[in-house]
Amino acid sequence: MIMYNFAEMMTSHVVISQMDKRHHYQVNFTVAVHVCRHYLRSKDDEPPPDVEALIRKNILPIRPIRPGQQNMRKIRYKSSVSFVYRVA
């Protein structure tokens, strides 16, 4: 839980520039957790990595939602499976 809170705090401080691009971007949280884990496991004799810069490098595009679109979920119901074959 401490690791999750630390990674969440670090990703919340990362500023992603949203320029005039097609998609908006978000932080890749899986990579952010690995970077934070590497930072916490780093030894005293080696210099600590720049965590915010490494997190800022790994971003993912957020899928755009077109205005006026309503996509309903297509739910397919599954039929029940009979267990009569197990009686024998």
PDB file of N, CA, C and O in Angstrom:
ATOM      1  N   MET A   1       0.821  -1.191   0.000  1.00  0.00           N
ATOM      2  CA  MET A   1       0.000   0.000   0.000  1.00  0.00           C
ATOM      3  C   MET A   1       0.868   1.259   0.000  1.00  0.00           C
ATOM      4  O   MET A   1       0.516   2.273  -0.603  1.00  0.00           O
ATOM      5  N   ILE A   2       2.002   1.176   0.684  1.00  0.00           N
ATOM      6  CA  ILE A   2       2.905   2.321   0.716  1.00  0.00           C
ATOM      7  C   ILE A   2       3.466   2.581  -0.673  1.00  0.00           C
ATOM      8  O   ILE A   2       3.611   3.734  -1.082  1.00  0.00           O
ATOM      9  N   MET A   3       3.782   1.521  -1.397  1.00  0.00           N
ATOM     10  CA  MET A   3       4.321   1.657  -2.747  1.00  0.00           C
ATOM     11  C   MET A   3       3.307   2.312  -3.678  1.00  0.00           C
ATOM     12  O   MET A   3       3.661   3.180  -4.476  1.00  0.00           O
ATOM     13  N   TYR A   4       2.059   1.899  -3.576  1.00  0.00           N
ATOM     14  CA  TYR A   4       1.003   2.481  -4.409  1.00  0.00           C
ATOM     15  C   TYR A   4       0.842   3.966  -4.101  1.00  0.00           C
ATOM     16  O   TYR A   4       0.729   4.783  -5.016  1.00  0.00           O
ATOM     17  N   ASN A   5       0.832   4.317  -2.818  1.00  0.00           N
ATOM     18  CA  ASN A   5       0.670   5.720  -2.431  1.00  0.00           C
ATOM     19  C   ASN A   5       1.843   6.563  -2.905  1.00  0.00           C
ATOM     20  O   ASN A   5       1.653   7.691  -3.361  1.00  0.00           O
ATOM     21  N   PHE A   6       3.057   6.024  -2.801  1.00  0.00           N
ATOM     22  CA  PHE A   6       4.236   6.760  -3.271  1.00  0.00           C
ATOM     23  C   PHE A   6       4.181   6.965  -4.777  1.00  0.00           C
ATOM     24  O   PHE A   6       4.461   8.062  -5.260  1.00  0.00           O
ATOM     25  N   ALA A   7       3.824   5.922  -5.529  1.00  0.00           N
ATOM     26  CA  ALA A   7       3.734   6.027  -6.987  1.00  0.00           C
ATOM     27  C   ALA A   7       2.623   6.984  -7.400  1.00  0.00           C
ATOM     28  O   ALA A   7       2.779   7.750  -8.351  1.00  0.00           O
ATOM     29  N   GLU A   8       1.523   6.940  -6.701  1.00  0.00           N
ATOM     30  CA  GLU A   8       0.405   7.855  -7.000  1.00  0.00           C
ATOM     31  C   GLU A   8       0.802   9.299  -6.728  1.00  0.00           C
ATOM     32  O   GLU A   8       0.432  10.195  -7.486  1.00  0.00           O
ATOM     33  N   MET A   9       1.544   9.533  -5.664  1.00  0.00           N
ATOM     34  CA  MET A   9       1.992  10.889  -5.339  1.00  0.00           C
ATOM     35  C   MET A   9       2.975  11.398  -6.396  1.00  0.00           C
ATOM     36  O   MET A   9       2.912  12.559  -6.802  1.00  0.00           O
ATOM     37  N   MET A  10       3.876  10.529  -6.834  1.00  0.00           N
ATOM     38  CA  MET A  10       4.848  10.943  -7.845  1.00  0.00           C
ATOM     39  C   MET A  10       4.174  11.214  -9.195  1.00  0.00           C
ATOM     40  O   MET A  10       4.540  12.168  -9.882  1.00  0.00           O
ATOM     41  N   THR A  11       3.209  10.401  -9.576  1.00  0.00           N
ATOM     42  CA  THR A  11       2.533  10.628 -10.861  1.00  0.00           C
ATOM     43  C   THR A  11       1.634  11.859 -10.814  1.00  0.00           C
ATOM     44  O   THR A  11       1.399  12.492 -11.843  1.00  0.00           O
ATOM     45  N   SER A  12       1.135  12.201  -9.641  1.00  0.00           N
ATOM     46  CA  SER A  12       0.287  13.396  -9.557  1.00  0.00           C
ATOM     47  C   SER A  12       1.108  14.674  -9.695  1.00  0.00           C
ATOM     48  O   SER A  12       0.566  15.715 -10.068  1.00  0.00           O
ATOM     49  N   HIS A  13       2.413  14.614  -9.400  1.00  0.00           N
ATOM     50  CA  HIS A  13       3.266  15.795  -9.520  1.00  0.00           C
ATOM     51  C   HIS A  13       3.872  15.943 -10.904  1.00  0.00           C
ATOM     52  O   HIS A  13       4.462  16.981 -11.203  1.00  0.00           O
ATOM     53  N   VAL A  14       3.744  14.937 -11.755  1.00  0.00           N
ATOM     54  CA  VAL A  14       4.292  15.004 -13.106  1.00  0.00           C
ATOM     55  C   VAL A  14       3.375  15.864 -13.963  1.00  0.00           C
ATOM     56  O   VAL A  14       2.163  15.654 -14.000  1.00  0.00           O
ATOM     57  N   VAL A  15       3.965  16.830 -14.648  1.00  0.00           N
ATOM     58  CA  VAL A  15       3.195  17.722 -15.519  1.00  0.00           C
ATOM     59  C   VAL A  15       3.378  17.254 -16.955  1.00  0.00           C
ATOM     60  O   VAL A  15       4.502  17.178 -17.452  1.00  0.00           O
ATOM     61  N   ILE A  16       2.271  16.942 -17.617  1.00  0.00           N
ATOM     62  CA  ILE A  16       2.295  16.516 -19.014  1.00  0.00           C
ATOM     63  C   ILE A  16       1.780  17.675 -19.850  1.00  0.00           C
ATOM     64  O   ILE A  16       0.664  18.151 -19.644  1.00  0.00           O
ATOM     65  N   SER A  17       2.594  18.125 -20.788  1.00  0.00           N
ATOM     66  CA  SER A  17       2.165  19.246 -21.617  1.00  0.00           C
ATOM     67  C   SER A  17       1.173  18.751 -22.663  1.00  0.00           C
ATOM     68  O   SER A  17       1.487  17.865 -23.458  1.00  0.00           O
ATOM     69  N   GLN A  18      -0.014  19.325 -22.657  1.00  0.00           N
ATOM     70  CA  GLN A  18      -1.063  18.967 -23.615  1.00  0.00           C
ATOM     71  C   GLN A  18      -1.049  19.997 -24.737  1.00  0.00           C
ATOM     72  O   GLN A  18      -1.806  20.967 -24.707  1.00  0.00           O
ATOM     73  N   MET A  19      -0.182  19.784 -25.731  1.00  0.00           N
ATOM     74  CA  MET A  19      -0.091  20.723 -26.843  1.00  0.00           C
ATOM     75  C   MET A  19      -1.238  20.463 -27.817  1.00  0.00           C
ATOM     76  O   MET A  19      -2.131  19.661 -27.545  1.00  0.00           O
ATOM     77  N   ASP A  20      -1.198  21.141 -28.933  1.00  0.00           N
ATOM     78  CA  ASP A  20      -2.242  20.967 -29.944  1.00  0.00           C
ATOM     79  C   ASP A  20      -2.015  19.659 -30.687  1.00  0.00           C
ATOM     80  O   ASP A  20      -1.596  19.650 -31.845  1.00  0.00           O
ATOM     81  N   LYS A  21      -2.293  18.573 -30.013  1.00  0.00           N
ATOM     82  CA  LYS A  21      -2.145  17.257 -30.606  1.00  0.00           C
ATOM     83  C   LYS A  21      -3.504  16.597 -30.680  1.00  0.00           C
ATOM     84  O   LYS A  21      -4.488  17.100 -30.137  1.00  0.00           O
ATOM     85  N   ARG A  22      -3.544  15.484 -31.349  1.00  0.00           N
ATOM     86  CA  ARG A  22      -4.820  14.804 -31.570  1.00  0.00           C
ATOM     87  C   ARG A  22      -5.381  14.209 -30.281  1.00  0.00           C
ATOM     88  O   ARG A  22      -6.586  14.279 -30.038  1.00  0.00           O
ATOM     89  N   HIS A  23      -4.510  13.623 -29.452  1.00  0.00           N
ATOM     90  CA  HIS A  23      -4.958  12.950 -28.241  1.00  0.00           C
ATOM     91  C   HIS A  23      -4.490  13.688 -26.998  1.00  0.00           C
ATOM     92  O   HIS A  23      -3.511  14.433 -27.030  1.00  0.00           O
ATOM     93  N   HIS A  24      -5.187  13.475 -25.933  1.00  0.00           N
ATOM     94  CA  HIS A  24      -4.712  13.894 -24.622  1.00  0.00           C
ATOM     95  C   HIS A  24      -3.915  12.728 -24.059  1.00  0.00           C
ATOM     96  O   HIS A  24      -4.124  11.578 -24.444  1.00  0.00           O
ATOM     97  N   TYR A  25      -3.003  13.031 -23.150  1.00  0.00           N
ATOM     98  CA  TYR A  25      -2.114  11.992 -22.650  1.00  0.00           C
ATOM     99  C   TYR A  25      -2.256  11.812 -21.155  1.00  0.00           C
ATOM    100  O   TYR A  25      -2.627  12.735 -20.430  1.00  0.00           O
ATOM    101  N   GLN A  26      -1.953  10.603 -20.707  1.00  0.00           N
ATOM    102  CA  GLN A  26      -1.956  10.277 -19.285  1.00  0.00           C
ATOM    103  C   GLN A  26      -0.697   9.480 -18.981  1.00  0.00           C
ATOM    104  O   GLN A  26      -0.049   8.955 -19.887  1.00  0.00           O
ATOM    105  N   VAL A  27      -0.359   9.394 -17.707  1.00  0.00           N
ATOM    106  CA  VAL A  27       0.844   8.679 -17.281  1.00  0.00           C
ATOM    107  C   VAL A  27       0.586   7.181 -17.325  1.00  0.00           C
ATOM    108  O   VAL A  27      -0.493   6.718 -16.956  1.00  0.00           O
ATOM    109  N   ASN A  28       1.586   6.423 -17.780  1.00  0.00           N
ATOM    110  CA  ASN A  28       1.525   4.967 -17.738  1.00  0.00           C
ATOM    111  C   ASN A  28       1.847   4.552 -16.301  1.00  0.00           C
ATOM    112  O   ASN A  28       3.008   4.574 -15.892  1.00  0.00           O
ATOM    113  N   PHE A  29       0.833   4.179 -15.546  1.00  0.00           N
ATOM    114  CA  PHE A  29       0.995   3.931 -14.119  1.00  0.00           C
ATOM    115  C   PHE A  29       1.837   2.693 -13.847  1.00  0.00           C
ATOM    116  O   PHE A  29       2.543   2.648 -12.840  1.00  0.00           O
ATOM    117  N   THR A  30       1.784   1.698 -14.707  1.00  0.00           N
ATOM    118  CA  THR A  30       2.579   0.487 -14.514  1.00  0.00           C
ATOM    119  C   THR A  30       4.066   0.806 -14.566  1.00  0.00           C
ATOM    120  O   THR A  30       4.836   0.337 -13.728  1.00  0.00           O
ATOM    121  N   VAL A  31       4.466   1.601 -15.548  1.00  0.00           N
ATOM    122  CA  VAL A  31       5.868   1.993 -15.651  1.00  0.00           C
ATOM    123  C   VAL A  31       6.241   2.894 -14.483  1.00  0.00           C
ATOM    124  O   VAL A  31       7.361   2.820 -13.978  1.00  0.00           O
ATOM    125  N   ALA A  32       5.316   3.744 -14.050  1.00  0.00           N
ATOM    126  CA  ALA A  32       5.585   4.633 -12.916  1.00  0.00           C
ATOM    127  C   ALA A  32       5.864   3.842 -11.644  1.00  0.00           C
ATOM    128  O   ALA A  32       6.729   4.225 -10.857  1.00  0.00           O
ATOM    129  N   VAL A  33       5.150   2.756 -11.436  1.00  0.00           N
ATOM    130  CA  VAL A  33       5.385   1.911 -10.260  1.00  0.00           C
ATOM    131  C   VAL A  33       6.767   1.274 -10.336  1.00  0.00           C
ATOM    132  O   VAL A  33       7.470   1.198  -9.328  1.00  0.00           O
ATOM    133  N   HIS A  34       7.161   0.817 -11.519  1.00  0.00           N
ATOM    134  CA  HIS A  34       8.487   0.216 -11.670  1.00  0.00           C
ATOM    135  C   HIS A  34       9.601   1.242 -11.445  1.00  0.00           C
ATOM    136  O   HIS A  34      10.625   0.922 -10.841  1.00  0.00           O
ATOM    137  N   VAL A  35       9.406   2.466 -11.924  1.00  0.00           N
ATOM    138  CA  VAL A  35      10.402   3.517 -11.713  1.00  0.00           C
ATOM    139  C   VAL A  35      10.510   3.855 -10.236  1.00  0.00           C
ATOM    140  O   VAL A  35      11.614   4.025  -9.717  1.00  0.00           O
ATOM    141  N   CYS A  36       9.376   3.955  -9.553  1.00  0.00           N
ATOM    142  CA  CYS A  36       9.387   4.258  -8.121  1.00  0.00           C
ATOM    143  C   CYS A  36      10.033   3.122  -7.329  1.00  0.00           C
ATOM    144  O   CYS A  36      10.751   3.367  -6.359  1.00  0.00           O
ATOM    145  N   ARG A  37       9.781   1.897  -7.738  1.00  0.00           N
ATOM    146  CA  ARG A  37      10.396   0.755  -7.060  1.00  0.00           C
ATOM    147  C   ARG A  37      11.910   0.770  -7.240  1.00  0.00           C
ATOM    148  O   ARG A  37      12.656   0.476  -6.306  1.00  0.00           O
ATOM    149  N   HIS A  38      12.361   1.116  -8.449  1.00  0.00           N
ATOM    150  CA  HIS A  38      13.801   1.218  -8.693  1.00  0.00           C
ATOM    151  C   HIS A  38      14.408   2.343  -7.849  1.00  0.00           C
ATOM    152  O   HIS A  38      15.519   2.209  -7.336  1.00  0.00           O
ATOM    153  N   TYR A  39      13.677   3.444  -7.709  1.00  0.00           N
ATOM    154  CA  TYR A  39      14.159   4.571  -6.898  1.00  0.00           C
ATOM    155  C   TYR A  39      14.281   4.170  -5.430  1.00  0.00           C
ATOM    156  O   TYR A  39      15.273   4.498  -4.779  1.00  0.00           O
ATOM    157  N   LEU A  40      13.294   3.473  -4.913  1.00  0.00           N
ATOM    158  CA  LEU A  40      13.331   3.086  -3.501  1.00  0.00           C
ATOM    159  C   LEU A  40      14.377   2.011  -3.230  1.00  0.00           C
ATOM    160  O   LEU A  40      14.893   1.925  -2.116  1.00  0.00           O
ATOM    161  N   ARG A  41      14.697   1.193  -4.225  1.00  0.00           N
ATOM    162  CA  ARG A  41      15.698   0.146  -4.035  1.00  0.00           C
ATOM    163  C   ARG A  41      17.114   0.608  -4.351  1.00  0.00           C
ATOM    164  O   ARG A  41      18.064  -0.145  -4.138  1.00  0.00           O
ATOM    165  N   SER A  42      17.278   1.839  -4.858  1.00  0.00           N
ATOM    166  CA  SER A  42      18.615   2.304  -5.219  1.00  0.00           C
ATOM    167  C   SER A  42      19.487   2.409  -3.973  1.00  0.00           C
ATOM    168  O   SER A  42      19.007   2.727  -2.885  1.00  0.00           O
ATOM    169  N   LYS A  43      20.762   2.140  -4.153  1.00  0.00           N
ATOM    170  CA  LYS A  43      21.698   2.132  -3.038  1.00  0.00           C
ATOM    171  C   LYS A  43      22.236   3.533  -2.807  1.00  0.00           C
ATOM    172  O   LYS A  43      22.044   4.427  -3.631  1.00  0.00           O
ATOM    173  N   ASP A  44      22.904   3.716  -1.693  1.00  0.00           N
ATOM    174  CA  ASP A  44      23.421   5.028  -1.335  1.00  0.00           C
ATOM    175  C   ASP A  44      24.577   5.464  -2.216  1.00  0.00           C
ATOM    176  O   ASP A  44      24.753   6.661  -2.439  1.00  0.00           O
ATOM    177  N   ASP A  45      25.380   4.516  -2.732  1.00  0.00           N
ATOM    178  CA  ASP A  45      26.566   4.886  -3.500  1.00  0.00           C
ATOM    179  C   ASP A  45      26.259   5.299  -4.937  1.00  0.00           C
ATOM    180  O   ASP A  45      27.081   5.975  -5.555  1.00  0.00           O
ATOM    181  N   GLU A  46      25.114   4.921  -5.489  1.00  0.00           N
ATOM    182  CA  GLU A  46      24.768   5.319  -6.856  1.00  0.00           C
ATOM    183  C   GLU A  46      23.809   6.504  -6.817  1.00  0.00           C
ATOM    184  O   GLU A  46      23.003   6.619  -5.894  1.00  0.00           O
ATOM    185  N   PRO A  47      23.890   7.384  -7.811  1.00  0.00           N
ATOM    186  CA  PRO A  47      23.003   8.558  -7.796  1.00  0.00           C
ATOM    187  C   PRO A  47      21.555   8.146  -8.049  1.00  0.00           C
ATOM    188  O   PRO A  47      21.299   7.266  -8.871  1.00  0.00           O
ATOM    189  N   PRO A  48      20.613   8.769  -7.358  1.00  0.00           N
ATOM    190  CA  PRO A  48      19.208   8.391  -7.560  1.00  0.00           C
ATOM    191  C   PRO A  48      18.713   8.848  -8.930  1.00  0.00           C
ATOM    192  O   PRO A  48      19.127   9.901  -9.415  1.00  0.00           O
ATOM    193  N   PRO A  49      17.836   8.074  -9.557  1.00  0.00           N
ATOM    194  CA  PRO A  49      17.322   8.468 -10.877  1.00  0.00           C
ATOM    195  C   PRO A  49      16.332   9.629 -10.748  1.00  0.00           C
ATOM    196  O   PRO A  49      15.720   9.829  -9.699  1.00  0.00           O
ATOM    197  N   ASP A  50      16.192  10.379 -11.826  1.00  0.00           N
ATOM    198  CA  ASP A  50      15.213  11.464 -11.862  1.00  0.00           C
ATOM    199  C   ASP A  50      13.850  10.843 -12.130  1.00  0.00           C
ATOM    200  O   ASP A  50      13.495  10.556 -13.273  1.00  0.00           O
ATOM    201  N   VAL A  51      13.104  10.644 -11.070  1.00  0.00           N
ATOM    202  CA  VAL A  51      11.853   9.881 -11.140  1.00  0.00           C
ATOM    203  C   VAL A  51      10.818  10.588 -12.003  1.00  0.00           C
ATOM    204  O   VAL A  51      10.170   9.955 -12.836  1.00  0.00           O
ATOM    205  N   GLU A  52      10.659  11.883 -11.812  1.00  0.00           N
ATOM    206  CA  GLU A  52       9.630  12.606 -12.572  1.00  0.00           C
ATOM    207  C   GLU A  52       9.934  12.618 -14.065  1.00  0.00           C
ATOM    208  O   GLU A  52       9.016  12.524 -14.880  1.00  0.00           O
ATOM    209  N   ALA A  53      11.196  12.731 -14.433  1.00  0.00           N
ATOM    210  CA  ALA A  53      11.549  12.731 -15.860  1.00  0.00           C
ATOM    211  C   ALA A  53      11.296  11.360 -16.481  1.00  0.00           C
ATOM    212  O   ALA A  53      10.823  11.267 -17.614  1.00  0.00           O
ATOM    213  N   LEU A  54      11.609  10.302 -15.746  1.00  0.00           N
ATOM    214  CA  LEU A  54      11.369   8.952 -16.271  1.00  0.00           C
ATOM    215  C   LEU A  54       9.879   8.668 -16.408  1.00  0.00           C
ATOM    216  O   LEU A  54       9.456   8.012 -17.359  1.00  0.00           O
ATOM    217  N   ILE A  55       9.089   9.154 -15.468  1.00  0.00           N
ATOM    218  CA  ILE A  55       7.642   8.958 -15.556  1.00  0.00           C
ATOM    219  C   ILE A  55       7.073   9.787 -16.701  1.00  0.00           C
ATOM    220  O   ILE A  55       6.175   9.336 -17.413  1.00  0.00           O
ATOM    221  N   ARG A  56       7.592  10.998 -16.879  1.00  0.00           N
ATOM    222  CA  ARG A  56       7.108  11.874 -17.944  1.00  0.00           C
ATOM    223  C   ARG A  56       7.403  11.295 -19.323  1.00  0.00           C
ATOM    224  O   ARG A  56       6.679  11.581 -20.276  1.00  0.00           O
ATOM    225  N   LYS A  57       8.453  10.488 -19.445  1.00  0.00           N
ATOM    226  CA  LYS A  57       8.796   9.873 -20.733  1.00  0.00           C
ATOM    227  C   LYS A  57       7.774   8.831 -21.162  1.00  0.00           C
ATOM    228  O   LYS A  57       7.529   8.657 -22.356  1.00  0.00           O
ATOM    229  N   ASN A  58       7.179   8.142 -20.205  1.00  0.00           N
ATOM    230  CA  ASN A  58       6.268   7.035 -20.509  1.00  0.00           C
ATOM    231  C   ASN A  58       4.828   7.485 -20.314  1.00  0.00           C
ATOM    232  O   ASN A  58       4.265   7.373 -19.225  1.00  0.00           O
ATOM    233  N   ILE A  59       4.253   7.992 -21.385  1.00  0.00           N
ATOM    234  CA  ILE A  59       2.860   8.441 -21.336  1.00  0.00           C
ATOM    235  C   ILE A  59       2.063   7.672 -22.378  1.00  0.00           C
ATOM    236  O   ILE A  59       2.614   7.146 -23.345  1.00  0.00           O
ATOM    237  N   LEU A  60       0.759   7.618 -22.161  1.00  0.00           N
ATOM    238  CA  LEU A  60      -0.150   6.907 -23.060  1.00  0.00           C
ATOM    239  C   LEU A  60      -1.230   7.867 -23.546  1.00  0.00           C
ATOM    240  O   LEU A  60      -1.666   8.739 -22.795  1.00  0.00           O
ATOM    241  N   PRO A  61      -1.665   7.716 -24.795  1.00  0.00           N
ATOM    242  CA  PRO A  61      -2.766   8.558 -25.259  1.00  0.00           C
ATOM    243  C   PRO A  61      -4.093   8.082 -24.672  1.00  0.00           C
ATOM    244  O   PRO A  61      -4.345   6.884 -24.539  1.00  0.00           O
ATOM    245  N   ILE A  62      -4.921   9.045 -24.331  1.00  0.00           N
ATOM    246  CA  ILE A  62      -6.277   8.737 -23.879  1.00  0.00           C
ATOM    247  C   ILE A  62      -7.153   8.696 -25.129  1.00  0.00           C
ATOM    248  O   ILE A  62      -7.085   9.590 -25.972  1.00  0.00           O
ATOM    249  N   ARG A  63      -7.964   7.667 -25.241  1.00  0.00           N
ATOM    250  CA  ARG A  63      -8.824   7.551 -26.418  1.00  0.00           C
ATOM    251  C   ARG A  63      -9.819   8.706 -26.442  1.00  0.00           C
ATOM    252  O   ARG A  63     -10.504   8.960 -25.451  1.00  0.00           O
ATOM    253  N   PRO A  64      -9.899   9.402 -27.569  1.00  0.00           N
ATOM    254  CA  PRO A  64     -10.813  10.538 -27.638  1.00  0.00           C
ATOM    255  C   PRO A  64     -12.270  10.095 -27.702  1.00  0.00           C
ATOM    256  O   PRO A  64     -12.595   9.058 -28.279  1.00  0.00           O
ATOM    257  N   ILE A  65     -13.116  10.882 -27.112  1.00  0.00           N
ATOM    258  CA  ILE A  65     -14.561  10.646 -27.183  1.00  0.00           C
ATOM    259  C   ILE A  65     -15.135  11.704 -28.116  1.00  0.00           C
ATOM    260  O   ILE A  65     -15.048  12.905 -27.860  1.00  0.00           O
ATOM    261  N   ARG A  66     -15.717  11.228 -29.191  1.00  0.00           N
ATOM    262  CA  ARG A  66     -16.277  12.170 -30.152  1.00  0.00           C
ATOM    263  C   ARG A  66     -17.591  12.739 -29.627  1.00  0.00           C
ATOM    264  O   ARG A  66     -18.411  12.003 -29.079  1.00  0.00           O
ATOM    265  N   PRO A  67     -17.794  14.035 -29.790  1.00  0.00           N
ATOM    266  CA  PRO A  67     -19.033  14.623 -29.280  1.00  0.00           C
ATOM    267  C   PRO A  67     -20.247  14.095 -30.021  1.00  0.00           C
ATOM    268  O   PRO A  67     -20.220  13.927 -31.240  1.00  0.00           O
ATOM    269  N   GLY A  68     -21.319  13.835 -29.271  1.00  0.00           N
ATOM    270  CA  GLY A  68     -22.558  13.373 -29.866  1.00  0.00           C
ATOM    271  C   GLY A  68     -22.631  11.874 -30.066  1.00  0.00           C
ATOM    272  O   GLY A  68     -23.638  11.383 -30.576  1.00  0.00           O
ATOM    273  N   GLN A  69     -21.616  11.132 -29.689  1.00  0.00           N
ATOM    274  CA  GLN A  69     -21.620   9.686 -29.867  1.00  0.00           C
ATOM    275  C   GLN A  69     -22.100   9.010 -28.595  1.00  0.00           C
ATOM    276  O   GLN A  69     -21.734   9.407 -27.488  1.00  0.00           O
ATOM    277  N   GLN A  70     -22.916   7.995 -28.764  1.00  0.00           N
ATOM    278  CA  GLN A  70     -23.373   7.202 -27.632  1.00  0.00           C
ATOM    279  C   GLN A  70     -23.185   5.738 -28.008  1.00  0.00           C
ATOM    280  O   GLN A  70     -23.937   5.193 -28.816  1.00  0.00           O
ATOM    281  N   ASN A  71     -22.197   5.120 -27.429  1.00  0.00           N
ATOM    282  CA  ASN A  71     -21.930   3.720 -27.706  1.00  0.00           C
ATOM    283  C   ASN A  71     -22.475   2.885 -26.562  1.00  0.00           C
ATOM    284  O   ASN A  71     -21.948   2.917 -25.449  1.00  0.00           O
ATOM    285  N   MET A  72     -23.507   2.154 -26.837  1.00  0.00           N
ATOM    286  CA  MET A  72     -24.078   1.278 -25.826  1.00  0.00           C
ATOM    287  C   MET A  72     -23.293  -0.021 -25.809  1.00  0.00           C
ATOM    288  O   MET A  72     -22.798  -0.468 -26.844  1.00  0.00           O
ATOM    289  N   ARG A  73     -23.179  -0.624 -24.642  1.00  0.00           N
ATOM    290  CA  ARG A  73     -22.512  -1.919 -24.534  1.00  0.00           C
ATOM    291  C   ARG A  73     -23.370  -2.989 -25.179  1.00  0.00           C
ATOM    292  O   ARG A  73     -24.584  -3.043 -24.985  1.00  0.00           O
ATOM    293  N   LYS A  74     -22.713  -3.834 -25.948  1.00  0.00           N
ATOM    294  CA  LYS A  74     -23.421  -4.937 -26.569  1.00  0.00           C
ATOM    295  C   LYS A  74     -23.271  -6.147 -25.650  1.00  0.00           C
ATOM    296  O   LYS A  74     -22.236  -6.814 -25.648  1.00  0.00           O
ATOM    297  N   ILE A  75     -24.297  -6.414 -24.886  1.00  0.00           N
ATOM    298  CA  ILE A  75     -24.251  -7.495 -23.912  1.00  0.00           C
ATOM    299  C   ILE A  75     -24.841  -8.754 -24.538  1.00  0.00           C
ATOM    300  O   ILE A  75     -25.965  -8.744 -25.040  1.00  0.00           O
ATOM    301  N   ARG A  76     -24.076  -9.826 -24.500  1.00  0.00           N
ATOM    302  CA  ARG A  76     -24.551 -11.113 -24.991  1.00  0.00           C
ATOM    303  C   ARG A  76     -24.700 -12.026 -23.788  1.00  0.00           C
ATOM    304  O   ARG A  76     -23.757 -12.241 -23.027  1.00  0.00           O
ATOM    305  N   TYR A  77     -25.869 -12.541 -23.639  1.00  0.00           N
ATOM    306  CA  TYR A  77     -26.135 -13.408 -22.505  1.00  0.00           C
ATOM    307  C   TYR A  77     -25.634 -14.817 -22.810  1.00  0.00           C
ATOM    308  O   TYR A  77     -25.811 -15.326 -23.917  1.00  0.00           O
ATOM    309  N   LYS A  78     -25.015 -15.428 -21.827  1.00  0.00           N
ATOM    310  CA  LYS A  78     -24.527 -16.793 -21.993  1.00  0.00           C
ATOM    311  C   LYS A  78     -25.546 -17.749 -21.409  1.00  0.00           C
ATOM    312  O   LYS A  78     -26.118 -17.508 -20.346  1.00  0.00           O
ATOM    313  N   SER A  79     -25.757 -18.832 -22.125  1.00  0.00           N
ATOM    314  CA  SER A  79     -26.705 -19.819 -21.627  1.00  0.00           C
ATOM    315  C   SER A  79     -26.030 -20.671 -20.557  1.00  0.00           C
ATOM    316  O   SER A  79     -24.805 -20.794 -20.528  1.00  0.00           O
ATOM    317  N   SER A  80     -26.830 -21.249 -19.694  1.00  0.00           N
ATOM    318  CA  SER A  80     -26.281 -22.079 -18.625  1.00  0.00           C
ATOM    319  C   SER A  80     -25.780 -23.408 -19.190  1.00  0.00           C
ATOM    320  O   SER A  80     -26.289 -23.902 -20.197  1.00  0.00           O
ATOM    321  N   VAL A  81     -24.781 -23.973 -18.529  1.00  0.00           N
ATOM    322  CA  VAL A  81     -24.184 -25.223 -18.970  1.00  0.00           C
ATOM    323  C   VAL A  81     -24.714 -26.342 -18.087  1.00  0.00           C
ATOM    324  O   VAL A  81     -24.698 -26.233 -16.861  1.00  0.00           O
ATOM    325  N   SER A  82     -25.178 -27.409 -18.704  1.00  0.00           N
ATOM    326  CA  SER A  82     -25.697 -28.538 -17.960  1.00  0.00           C
ATOM    327  C   SER A  82     -24.561 -29.426 -17.512  1.00  0.00           C
ATOM    328  O   SER A  82     -23.632 -29.677 -18.280  1.00  0.00           O
ATOM    329  N   PHE A  83     -24.620 -29.915 -16.262  1.00  0.00           N
ATOM    330  CA  PHE A  83     -23.581 -30.779 -15.727  1.00  0.00           C
ATOM    331  C   PHE A  83     -24.044 -32.226 -15.656  1.00  0.00           C
ATOM    332  O   PHE A  83     -23.573 -32.980 -14.803  1.00  0.00           O
ATOM    333  N   VAL A  84     -24.968 -32.634 -16.545  1.00  0.00           N
ATOM    334  CA  VAL A  84     -25.487 -33.989 -16.546  1.00  0.00           C
ATOM    335  C   VAL A  84     -24.386 -34.971 -16.914  1.00  0.00           C
ATOM    336  O   VAL A  84     -24.406 -36.112 -16.452  1.00  0.00           O
ATOM    337  N   TYR A  85     -23.438 -34.559 -17.725  1.00  0.00           N
ATOM    338  CA  TYR A  85     -22.393 -35.479 -18.145  1.00  0.00           C
ATOM    339  C   TYR A  85     -21.478 -35.887 -16.983  1.00  0.00           C
ATOM    340  O   TYR A  85     -20.732 -36.857 -17.120  1.00  0.00           O
ATOM    341  N   ARG A  86     -21.508 -35.203 -15.882  1.00  0.00           N
ATOM    342  CA  ARG A  86     -20.657 -35.535 -14.749  1.00  0.00           C
ATOM    343  C   ARG A  86     -21.257 -36.613 -13.830  1.00  0.00           C
ATOM    344  O   ARG A  86     -20.579 -37.106 -12.929  1.00  0.00           O
ATOM    345  N   VAL A  87     -22.499 -36.968 -14.054  1.00  0.00           N
ATOM    346  CA  VAL A  87     -23.172 -37.927 -13.180  1.00  0.00           C
ATOM    347  C   VAL A  87     -22.541 -39.305 -13.293  1.00  0.00           C
ATOM    348  O   VAL A  87     -22.433 -40.021 -12.297  1.00  0.00           O
ATOM    349  N   ALA A  88     -22.129 -39.678 -14.476  1.00  0.00           N
ATOM    350  CA  ALA A  88     -21.620 -41.031 -14.696  1.00  0.00           C
ATOM    351  C   ALA A  88     -20.324 -41.281 -14.062  1.00  0.00           C
ATOM    352  O   ALA A  88     -19.785 -42.383 -14.172  1.00  0.00           O
TER     353      ALA A  88
END
